[in-house]
């Protein structure tokens, strides 16, 4: 077993200081920092039409 597999503190996915703007002016996401570890689930919630990407 590798050290990364043995240590659940290592994220599988890391977002660090993420920003998003659709018009180049108004930021809809600012300074997003998020770690997703093995066994965790992430759900994006929002109203219809709010640009949530479909993922399974």
mmCIF file of the N, C-alpha and C atoms, coordinates in Angstrom:
data_MODEL
# 
_entry.id   MODEL 
# 
loop_
_atom_site.group_PDB 
_atom_site.id 
_atom_site.type_symbol 
_atom_site.label_atom_id 
_atom_site.label_alt_id 
_atom_site.label_comp_id 
_atom_site.label_asym_id 
_atom_site.label_entity_id 
_atom_site.label_seq_id 
_atom_site.pdbx_PDB_ins_code 
_atom_site.Cartn_x 
_atom_site.Cartn_y 
_atom_site.Cartn_z 
_atom_site.occupancy 
_atom_site.B_iso_or_equiv 
_atom_site.pdbx_formal_charge 
_atom_site.auth_seq_id 
_atom_site.auth_comp_id 
_atom_site.auth_asym_id 
_atom_site.auth_atom_id 
_atom_site.pdbx_PDB_model_num 
ATOM 1   N N  . UNK A 1 1  ? 0.850   -1.178 0.000   1.00 0.00 ? 1  UNK A N  1 
ATOM 2   C CA . UNK A 1 1  ? 0.000   0.000  0.000   1.00 0.00 ? 1  UNK A CA 1 
ATOM 3   C C  . UNK A 1 1  ? 0.891   1.235  0.000   1.00 0.00 ? 1  UNK A C  1 
ATOM 4   N N  . UNK A 1 2  ? 0.599   2.198  -0.854  1.00 0.00 ? 2  UNK A N  1 
ATOM 5   C CA . UNK A 1 2  ? 1.417   3.405  -0.933  1.00 0.00 ? 2  UNK A CA 1 
ATOM 6   C C  . UNK A 1 2  ? 1.100   4.343  0.225   1.00 0.00 ? 2  UNK A C  1 
ATOM 7   N N  . UNK A 1 3  ? 1.981   5.299  0.455   1.00 0.00 ? 3  UNK A N  1 
ATOM 8   C CA . UNK A 1 3  ? 1.771   6.278  1.522   1.00 0.00 ? 3  UNK A CA 1 
ATOM 9   C C  . UNK A 1 3  ? 0.523   7.108  1.257   1.00 0.00 ? 3  UNK A C  1 
ATOM 10  N N  . UNK A 1 4  ? 0.264   7.432  -0.013  1.00 0.00 ? 4  UNK A N  1 
ATOM 11  C CA . UNK A 1 4  ? -0.925  8.227  -0.356  1.00 0.00 ? 4  UNK A CA 1 
ATOM 12  C C  . UNK A 1 4  ? -2.203  7.445  -0.070  1.00 0.00 ? 4  UNK A C  1 
ATOM 13  N N  . UNK A 1 5  ? -2.196  6.143  -0.321  1.00 0.00 ? 5  UNK A N  1 
ATOM 14  C CA . UNK A 1 5  ? -3.370  5.316  -0.048  1.00 0.00 ? 5  UNK A CA 1 
ATOM 15  C C  . UNK A 1 5  ? -3.560  5.124  1.445   1.00 0.00 ? 5  UNK A C  1 
ATOM 16  N N  . UNK A 1 6  ? -2.477  4.966  2.176   1.00 0.00 ? 6  UNK A N  1 
ATOM 17  C CA . UNK A 1 6  ? -2.555  4.722  3.613   1.00 0.00 ? 6  UNK A CA 1 
ATOM 18  C C  . UNK A 1 6  ? -2.958  5.968  4.389   1.00 0.00 ? 6  UNK A C  1 
ATOM 19  N N  . UNK A 1 7  ? -2.688  7.139  3.857   1.00 0.00 ? 7  UNK A N  1 
ATOM 20  C CA . UNK A 1 7  ? -2.954  8.387  4.568   1.00 0.00 ? 7  UNK A CA 1 
ATOM 21  C C  . UNK A 1 7  ? -4.181  9.070  3.963   1.00 0.00 ? 7  UNK A C  1 
ATOM 22  N N  . UNK A 1 8  ? -5.320  8.995  4.635   1.00 0.00 ? 8  UNK A N  1 
ATOM 23  C CA . UNK A 1 8  ? -6.554  9.603  4.125   1.00 0.00 ? 8  UNK A CA 1 
ATOM 24  C C  . UNK A 1 8  ? -6.563  11.118 4.232   1.00 0.00 ? 8  UNK A C  1 
ATOM 25  N N  . UNK A 1 9  ? -5.511  11.729 4.778   1.00 0.00 ? 9  UNK A N  1 
ATOM 26  C CA . UNK A 1 9  ? -5.430  13.184 4.835   1.00 0.00 ? 9  UNK A CA 1 
ATOM 27  C C  . UNK A 1 9  ? -5.033  13.781 3.490   1.00 0.00 ? 9  UNK A C  1 
ATOM 28  N N  . UNK A 1 10 ? -4.538  12.951 2.571   1.00 0.00 ? 10 UNK A N  1 
ATOM 29  C CA . UNK A 1 10 ? -4.167  13.438 1.245   1.00 0.00 ? 10 UNK A CA 1 
ATOM 30  C C  . UNK A 1 10 ? -5.414  13.511 0.381   1.00 0.00 ? 10 UNK A C  1 
ATOM 31  N N  . UNK A 1 11 ? -5.744  14.702 -0.150  1.00 0.00 ? 11 UNK A N  1 
ATOM 32  C CA . UNK A 1 11 ? -6.936  14.800 -0.991  1.00 0.00 ? 11 UNK A CA 1 
ATOM 33  C C  . UNK A 1 11 ? -6.740  14.139 -2.342  1.00 0.00 ? 11 UNK A C  1 
ATOM 34  N N  . UNK A 1 12 ? -7.827  13.585 -2.879  1.00 0.00 ? 12 UNK A N  1 
ATOM 35  C CA . UNK A 1 12 ? -7.822  13.071 -4.248  1.00 0.00 ? 12 UNK A CA 1 
ATOM 36  C C  . UNK A 1 12 ? -7.983  14.205 -5.240  1.00 0.00 ? 12 UNK A C  1 
ATOM 37  N N  . UNK A 1 13 ? -8.767  15.229 -4.836  1.00 0.00 ? 13 UNK A N  1 
ATOM 38  C CA . UNK A 1 13 ? -8.994  16.427 -5.659  1.00 0.00 ? 13 UNK A CA 1 
ATOM 39  C C  . UNK A 1 13 ? -8.788  17.638 -4.764  1.00 0.00 ? 13 UNK A C  1 
ATOM 40  N N  . UNK A 1 14 ? -8.074  18.643 -5.268  1.00 0.00 ? 14 UNK A N  1 
ATOM 41  C CA . UNK A 1 14 ? -7.860  19.871 -4.495  1.00 0.00 ? 14 UNK A CA 1 
ATOM 42  C C  . UNK A 1 14 ? -8.138  21.077 -5.400  1.00 0.00 ? 14 UNK A C  1 
ATOM 43  N N  . UNK A 1 15 ? -9.000  21.965 -4.920  1.00 0.00 ? 15 UNK A N  1 
ATOM 44  C CA . UNK A 1 15 ? -9.216  23.269 -5.543  1.00 0.00 ? 15 UNK A CA 1 
ATOM 45  C C  . UNK A 1 15 ? -8.553  24.294 -4.641  1.00 0.00 ? 15 UNK A C  1 
ATOM 46  N N  . UNK A 1 16 ? -7.685  25.120 -5.203  1.00 0.00 ? 16 UNK A N  1 
ATOM 47  C CA . UNK A 1 16 ? -6.969  26.088 -4.390  1.00 0.00 ? 16 UNK A CA 1 
ATOM 48  C C  . UNK A 1 16 ? -7.091  27.479 -5.011  1.00 0.00 ? 16 UNK A C  1 
ATOM 49  N N  . UNK A 1 17 ? -7.740  28.370 -4.275  1.00 0.00 ? 17 UNK A N  1 
ATOM 50  C CA . UNK A 1 17 ? -7.918  29.769 -4.666  1.00 0.00 ? 17 UNK A CA 1 
ATOM 51  C C  . UNK A 1 17 ? -8.565  29.897 -6.052  1.00 0.00 ? 17 UNK A C  1 
ATOM 52  N N  . UNK A 1 18 ? -9.631  29.131 -6.275  1.00 0.00 ? 18 UNK A N  1 
ATOM 53  C CA . UNK A 1 18 ? -10.327 29.119 -7.565  1.00 0.00 ? 18 UNK A CA 1 
ATOM 54  C C  . UNK A 1 18 ? -11.239 30.330 -7.681  1.00 0.00 ? 18 UNK A C  1 
ATOM 55  N N  . UNK A 1 19 ? -11.247 30.930 -8.862  1.00 0.00 ? 19 UNK A N  1 
ATOM 56  C CA . UNK A 1 19 ? -12.146 32.048 -9.180  1.00 0.00 ? 19 UNK A CA 1 
ATOM 57  C C  . UNK A 1 19 ? -12.849 31.743 -10.481 1.00 0.00 ? 19 UNK A C  1 
ATOM 58  N N  . UNK A 1 20 ? -14.092 32.235 -10.607 1.00 0.00 ? 20 UNK A N  1 
ATOM 59  C CA . UNK A 1 20 ? -14.852 32.038 -11.849 1.00 0.00 ? 20 UNK A CA 1 
ATOM 60  C C  . UNK A 1 20 ? -15.691 33.272 -12.128 1.00 0.00 ? 20 UNK A C  1 
ATOM 61  N N  . UNK A 1 21 ? -15.659 33.702 -13.389 1.00 0.00 ? 21 UNK A N  1 
ATOM 62  C CA . UNK A 1 21 ? -16.462 34.821 -13.857 1.00 0.00 ? 21 UNK A CA 1 
ATOM 63  C C  . UNK A 1 21 ? -17.007 34.462 -15.224 1.00 0.00 ? 21 UNK A C  1 
ATOM 64  N N  . UNK A 1 22 ? -18.280 34.770 -15.468 1.00 0.00 ? 22 UNK A N  1 
ATOM 65  C CA . UNK A 1 22 ? -18.871 34.477 -16.769 1.00 0.00 ? 22 UNK A CA 1 
ATOM 66  C C  . UNK A 1 22 ? -18.780 35.658 -17.730 1.00 0.00 ? 22 UNK A C  1 
ATOM 67  N N  . UNK A 1 23 ? -18.654 36.868 -17.189 1.00 0.00 ? 23 UNK A N  1 
ATOM 68  C CA . UNK A 1 23 ? -18.615 38.041 -18.050 1.00 0.00 ? 23 UNK A CA 1 
ATOM 69  C C  . UNK A 1 23 ? -17.277 38.780 -17.982 1.00 0.00 ? 23 UNK A C  1 
ATOM 70  N N  . UNK A 1 24 ? -16.320 38.242 -17.238 1.00 0.00 ? 24 UNK A N  1 
ATOM 71  C CA . UNK A 1 24 ? -15.022 38.890 -17.114 1.00 0.00 ? 24 UNK A CA 1 
ATOM 72  C C  . UNK A 1 24 ? -14.990 40.010 -16.094 1.00 0.00 ? 24 UNK A C  1 
ATOM 73  N N  . UNK A 1 25 ? -16.125 40.325 -15.491 1.00 0.00 ? 25 UNK A N  1 
ATOM 74  C CA . UNK A 1 25 ? -16.203 41.409 -14.502 1.00 0.00 ? 25 UNK A CA 1 
ATOM 75  C C  . UNK A 1 25 ? -16.705 40.925 -13.149 1.00 0.00 ? 25 UNK A C  1 
ATOM 76  N N  . UNK A 1 26 ? -17.861 40.278 -13.166 1.00 0.00 ? 26 UNK A N  1 
ATOM 77  C CA . UNK A 1 26 ? -18.502 39.860 -11.920 1.00 0.00 ? 26 UNK A CA 1 
ATOM 78  C C  . UNK A 1 26 ? -18.102 38.431 -11.573 1.00 0.00 ? 26 UNK A C  1 
ATOM 79  N N  . UNK A 1 27 ? -17.361 38.294 -10.487 1.00 0.00 ? 27 UNK A N  1 
ATOM 80  C CA . UNK A 1 27 ? -16.939 36.963 -10.062 1.00 0.00 ? 27 UNK A CA 1 
ATOM 81  C C  . UNK A 1 27 ? -18.084 36.267 -9.343  1.00 0.00 ? 27 UNK A C  1 
ATOM 82  N N  . UNK A 1 28 ? -18.371 35.041 -9.761  1.00 0.00 ? 28 UNK A N  1 
ATOM 83  C CA . UNK A 1 28 ? -19.423 34.255 -9.122  1.00 0.00 ? 28 UNK A CA 1 
ATOM 84  C C  . UNK A 1 28 ? -18.836 33.279 -8.101  1.00 0.00 ? 28 UNK A C  1 
ATOM 85  N N  . UNK A 1 29 ? -17.540 32.996 -8.208  1.00 0.00 ? 29 UNK A N  1 
ATOM 86  C CA . UNK A 1 29 ? -16.807 32.209 -7.219  1.00 0.00 ? 29 UNK A CA 1 
ATOM 87  C C  . UNK A 1 29 ? -15.524 32.964 -6.929  1.00 0.00 ? 29 UNK A C  1 
ATOM 88  N N  . UNK A 1 30 ? -15.231 33.136 -5.643  1.00 0.00 ? 30 UNK A N  1 
ATOM 89  C CA . UNK A 1 30 ? -14.012 33.837 -5.232  1.00 0.00 ? 30 UNK A CA 1 
ATOM 90  C C  . UNK A 1 30 ? -13.284 33.026 -4.161  1.00 0.00 ? 30 UNK A C  1 
ATOM 91  N N  . UNK A 1 31 ? -12.017 32.794 -4.355  1.00 0.00 ? 31 UNK A N  1 
ATOM 92  C CA . UNK A 1 31 ? -11.154 32.174 -3.336  1.00 0.00 ? 31 UNK A CA 1 
ATOM 93  C C  . UNK A 1 31 ? -11.704 30.845 -2.835  1.00 0.00 ? 31 UNK A C  1 
ATOM 94  N N  . UNK A 1 32 ? -12.136 29.986 -3.736  1.00 0.00 ? 32 UNK A N  1 
ATOM 95  C CA . UNK A 1 32 ? -12.629 28.662 -3.355  1.00 0.00 ? 32 UNK A CA 1 
ATOM 96  C C  . UNK A 1 32 ? -11.452 27.756 -3.045  1.00 0.00 ? 32 UNK A C  1 
ATOM 97  N N  . UNK A 1 33 ? -11.422 27.230 -1.843  1.00 0.00 ? 33 UNK A N  1 
ATOM 98  C CA . UNK A 1 33 ? -10.428 26.250 -1.425  1.00 0.00 ? 33 UNK A CA 1 
ATOM 99  C C  . UNK A 1 33 ? -11.188 25.032 -0.932  1.00 0.00 ? 33 UNK A C  1 
ATOM 100 N N  . UNK A 1 34 ? -10.930 23.883 -1.554  1.00 0.00 ? 34 UNK A N  1 
ATOM 101 C CA . UNK A 1 34 ? -11.705 22.688 -1.237  1.00 0.00 ? 34 UNK A CA 1 
ATOM 102 C C  . UNK A 1 34 ? -10.860 21.449 -1.485  1.00 0.00 ? 34 UNK A C  1 
ATOM 103 N N  . UNK A 1 35 ? -10.811 20.565 -0.497  1.00 0.00 ? 35 UNK A N  1 
ATOM 104 C CA . UNK A 1 35 ? -10.172 19.266 -0.650  1.00 0.00 ? 35 UNK A CA 1 
ATOM 105 C C  . UNK A 1 35 ? -11.253 18.198 -0.617  1.00 0.00 ? 35 UNK A C  1 
ATOM 106 N N  . UNK A 1 36 ? -11.178 17.243 -1.530  1.00 0.00 ? 36 UNK A N  1 
ATOM 107 C CA . UNK A 1 36 ? -12.094 16.106 -1.553  1.00 0.00 ? 36 UNK A CA 1 
ATOM 108 C C  . UNK A 1 36 ? -11.246 14.861 -1.353  1.00 0.00 ? 36 UNK A C  1 
ATOM 109 N N  . UNK A 1 37 ? -11.553 14.141 -0.279  1.00 0.00 ? 37 UNK A N  1 
ATOM 110 C CA . UNK A 1 37 ? -10.769 12.963 0.082   1.00 0.00 ? 37 UNK A CA 1 
ATOM 111 C C  . UNK A 1 37 ? -11.498 11.684 -0.303  1.00 0.00 ? 37 UNK A C  1 
ATOM 112 N N  . UNK A 1 38 ? -10.769 10.603 -0.321  1.00 0.00 ? 38 UNK A N  1 
ATOM 113 C CA . UNK A 1 38 ? -11.335 9.303  -0.653  1.00 0.00 ? 38 UNK A CA 1 
ATOM 114 C C  . UNK A 1 38 ? -12.524 9.010  0.263   1.00 0.00 ? 38 UNK A C  1 
ATOM 115 N N  . UNK A 1 39 ? -13.636 8.580  -0.339  1.00 0.00 ? 39 UNK A N  1 
ATOM 116 C CA . UNK A 1 39 ? -14.831 8.237  0.419   1.00 0.00 ? 39 UNK A CA 1 
ATOM 117 C C  . UNK A 1 39 ? -15.781 9.400  0.638   1.00 0.00 ? 39 UNK A C  1 
ATOM 118 N N  . UNK A 1 40 ? -15.373 10.621 0.306   1.00 0.00 ? 40 UNK A N  1 
ATOM 119 C CA . UNK A 1 40 ? -16.248 11.788 0.454   1.00 0.00 ? 40 UNK A CA 1 
ATOM 120 C C  . UNK A 1 40 ? -17.058 12.001 -0.819  1.00 0.00 ? 40 UNK A C  1 
ATOM 121 N N  . UNK A 1 41 ? -18.212 12.640 -0.674  1.00 0.00 ? 41 UNK A N  1 
ATOM 122 C CA . UNK A 1 41 ? -19.079 12.971 -1.791  1.00 0.00 ? 41 UNK A CA 1 
ATOM 123 C C  . UNK A 1 41 ? -19.262 14.475 -1.839  1.00 0.00 ? 41 UNK A C  1 
ATOM 124 N N  . UNK A 1 42 ? -19.401 15.013 -3.039  1.00 0.00 ? 42 UNK A N  1 
ATOM 125 C CA . UNK A 1 42 ? -19.634 16.440 -3.234  1.00 0.00 ? 42 UNK A CA 1 
ATOM 126 C C  . UNK A 1 42 ? -20.912 16.610 -4.027  1.00 0.00 ? 42 UNK A C  1 
ATOM 127 N N  . UNK A 1 43 ? -21.783 17.479 -3.550  1.00 0.00 ? 43 UNK A N  1 
ATOM 128 C CA . UNK A 1 43 ? -23.032 17.781 -4.242  1.00 0.00 ? 43 UNK A CA 1 
ATOM 129 C C  . UNK A 1 43 ? -23.091 19.274 -4.514  1.00 0.00 ? 43 UNK A C  1 
ATOM 130 N N  . UNK A 1 44 ? -23.387 19.639 -5.760  1.00 0.00 ? 44 UNK A N  1 
ATOM 131 C CA . UNK A 1 44 ? -23.572 21.041 -6.115  1.00 0.00 ? 44 UNK A CA 1 
ATOM 132 C C  . UNK A 1 44 ? -25.071 21.312 -6.193  1.00 0.00 ? 44 UNK A C  1 
ATOM 133 N N  . UNK A 1 45 ? -25.532 22.265 -5.410  1.00 0.00 ? 45 UNK A N  1 
ATOM 134 C CA . UNK A 1 45 ? -26.947 22.602 -5.370  1.00 0.00 ? 45 UNK A CA 1 
ATOM 135 C C  . UNK A 1 45 ? -27.156 24.010 -5.901  1.00 0.00 ? 45 UNK A C  1 
ATOM 136 N N  . UNK A 1 46 ? -28.257 24.199 -6.583  1.00 0.00 ? 46 UNK A N  1 
ATOM 137 C CA . UNK A 1 46 ? -28.606 25.523 -7.075  1.00 0.00 ? 46 UNK A CA 1 
ATOM 138 C C  . UNK A 1 46 ? -29.851 25.439 -7.924  1.00 0.00 ? 46 UNK A C  1 
ATOM 139 N N  . UNK A 1 47 ? -30.435 26.585 -8.205  1.00 0.00 ? 47 UNK A N  1 
ATOM 140 C CA . UNK A 1 47 ? -31.655 26.597 -9.007  1.00 0.00 ? 47 UNK A CA 1 
ATOM 141 C C  . UNK A 1 47 ? -31.387 26.160 -10.444 1.00 0.00 ? 47 UNK A C  1 
ATOM 142 N N  . UNK A 1 48 ? -32.431 25.749 -11.115 1.00 0.00 ? 48 UNK A N  1 
ATOM 143 C CA . UNK A 1 48 ? -32.340 25.373 -12.518 1.00 0.00 ? 48 UNK A CA 1 
ATOM 144 C C  . UNK A 1 48 ? -31.758 26.529 -13.320 1.00 0.00 ? 48 UNK A C  1 
ATOM 145 N N  . UNK A 1 49 ? -30.808 26.216 -14.198 1.00 0.00 ? 49 UNK A N  1 
ATOM 146 C CA . UNK A 1 49 ? -30.199 27.246 -15.032 1.00 0.00 ? 49 UNK A CA 1 
ATOM 147 C C  . UNK A 1 49 ? -29.015 27.948 -14.397 1.00 0.00 ? 49 UNK A C  1 
ATOM 148 N N  . UNK A 1 50 ? -28.554 27.476 -13.231 1.00 0.00 ? 50 UNK A N  1 
ATOM 149 C CA . UNK A 1 50 ? -27.450 28.169 -12.549 1.00 0.00 ? 50 UNK A CA 1 
ATOM 150 C C  . UNK A 1 50 ? -26.082 27.577 -12.885 1.00 0.00 ? 50 UNK A C  1 
ATOM 151 N N  . UNK A 1 51 ? -25.989 26.903 -14.030 1.00 0.00 ? 51 UNK A N  1 
ATOM 152 C CA . UNK A 1 51 ? -24.715 26.443 -14.594 1.00 0.00 ? 51 UNK A CA 1 
ATOM 153 C C  . UNK A 1 51 ? -24.005 25.413 -13.718 1.00 0.00 ? 51 UNK A C  1 
ATOM 154 N N  . UNK A 1 52 ? -24.754 24.485 -13.159 1.00 0.00 ? 52 UNK A N  1 
ATOM 155 C CA . UNK A 1 52 ? -24.146 23.369 -12.432 1.00 0.00 ? 52 UNK A CA 1 
ATOM 156 C C  . UNK A 1 52 ? -23.789 22.307 -13.474 1.00 0.00 ? 52 UNK A C  1 
ATOM 157 N N  . UNK A 1 53 ? -22.562 21.854 -13.481 1.00 0.00 ? 53 UNK A N  1 
ATOM 158 C CA . UNK A 1 53 ? -22.194 20.835 -14.472 1.00 0.00 ? 53 UNK A CA 1 
ATOM 159 C C  . UNK A 1 53 ? -22.788 19.478 -14.114 1.00 0.00 ? 53 UNK A C  1 
ATOM 160 N N  . UNK A 1 54 ? -23.336 18.753 -15.078 1.00 0.00 ? 54 UNK A N  1 
ATOM 161 C CA . UNK A 1 54 ? -23.854 17.414 -14.784 1.00 0.00 ? 54 UNK A CA 1 
ATOM 162 C C  . UNK A 1 54 ? -22.705 16.428 -14.616 1.00 0.00 ? 54 UNK A C  1 
ATOM 163 N N  . UNK A 1 55 ? -22.650 15.760 -13.493 1.00 0.00 ? 55 UNK A N  1 
ATOM 164 C CA . UNK A 1 55 ? -21.603 14.762 -13.214 1.00 0.00 ? 55 UNK A CA 1 
ATOM 165 C C  . UNK A 1 55 ? -22.245 13.600 -12.488 1.00 0.00 ? 55 UNK A C  1 
ATOM 166 N N  . UNK A 1 56 ? -21.644 12.445 -12.627 1.00 0.00 ? 56 UNK A N  1 
ATOM 167 C CA . UNK A 1 56 ? -22.135 11.285 -11.872 1.00 0.00 ? 56 UNK A CA 1 
ATOM 168 C C  . UNK A 1 56 ? -21.024 10.692 -11.043 1.00 0.00 ? 56 UNK A C  1 
# 
